[in-house]
Each structure stands twice: as C-alpha cells, then as structure tokens.
Amino acid sequence: MTSDAWSLVFVQTAGLDPWFVRVAEYPGVGPALAWDEPRTVPGRLERAITVVVADGRLTPDRACTLAAAPPIRRAGRR
C-alpha cells in the first residue's frame, strides 16, 4: 500500500496463505486463512506478518530490500 507520503509493505513470515486487501468501509489487509474452503485447525495455527512503515513512496526494489531486512525488535516487546 502506498501514497505519495508513505508506504506500507506487508510480508507473511510464517505460513503461506492467499491475501485479501479491503479498502471499502474500513481498511484491512492480511492472510485469508479460509480462502477457498473452510479450514479445520487441530490445535494451534500460527501466522506472522512483518509490516514495514516508510516515509514516501518506495520503489519496488527498495520495498523488496526492506521486506528482506531482519525485523527491528524494541526492548520489552515481543
């Protein structure tokens, strides 16, 4: 997602699912866990998403570079 003032890059880092993007009524983006058919989860299902928030419009190459960079961890946060 991008504008002239900012860019958001979403990277699915655990599991590979189709994604949805919603712009009407409310903004939303993320993995669609039951895209084609219901999904039964025996026990626990983990998914992780890394989001890059950047000033300005990123080029595709810069977005890929930032998406591949290791995430920044803040002290006291998981």
Secondary structure, DSSP 8 states (H G I E B T S, - for coil): -B-SSEEEEEEEEES---EEEE-SSS-EEEE-TTSSS----SS----EEEEEEEES---HHHHHHHHHS-----TT--
